[in-house]
């Protein structure tokens, strides 16, 4: 079928004209080129959104699209059969007008119609935008901008080790071309990078509330680390505490540690150790933010568990083995 206009507008195939208008208004308020930093990408998406509304809100275009898809709609070439039931639960349609030619409406005209913006108002808006651009955005610079709105982004140590994608829902208000305020819920995507530290800030420019004469505030998420049951973080290093017996501190052992990415790491204890002894395992710490292929160290801190009591026979054997009096 080519382009799925229903999916672009986020409506089902039985959507009414009111459903289409509501969907268009909601998406246009987010995707209008004037509200996005990447103008070129926003303009392409806005044009596609407008085309979807144009087709589905026009009974003839919608009928042809439902029957023959985007290709049939734009080429004007239809099968010879006079009736089709495709895509619409057995509903019958008569053959479309053979003289039909697809002529899409202007995206700005659709926006003006749905938001009640007159051509003179649109000309003023476009003229203001051009003037501000030619003067280096002086008009915009004179507008006040509130301080950033900060939110905590709580991350597990596993997320900060391997990276993750987080979806954050925000609520804000937008102002349309008539100065009317509209509530809006929006999903912001944050790609948590391996090695990020507590205090790292992720900024979404001008995603705050829109108010007359004020530049929307930036929305900032500040990374915080959720305490881990096994590991603690020391810069780019990881620290883990392990308890061994007095016997193991003397004769050695192999300690098995599960890493943050689920691997089993074997750490041998090959020398006599004292309480608080530290074993350093290179390149098993946290990824370095600038080069995640490199990692800090893993520090294994050993705590020796002493027996609470010894029998007389055990004392005698210890004196004998360790060279004391027999």
Secondary structure by P-SEA (a helix, b strand, c coil): ccccccccccccccccaaaaaaaaaaaaaacccccccaaaaaaaaaaaaaaaaaaaacaaaaaaaacccaaaaaaccccccccccccccccccccccccbbbbbccaaaaaaaaacccaaaaaaaaaaaaaaaaaccccccccccccbbbbbbccccccccccbbbbbbbbbbbbccccbbbbbbbbbbbbccccccccbbbbbcccccccccccbbbbbbbbbbcccccccccccbbbbbbbbccccccbbbbbbbbcccbbbbbbbbccccccbbbbbbccccccccccccbbbbbbbbbbbbbbccccaaaaaaaaaaacccc
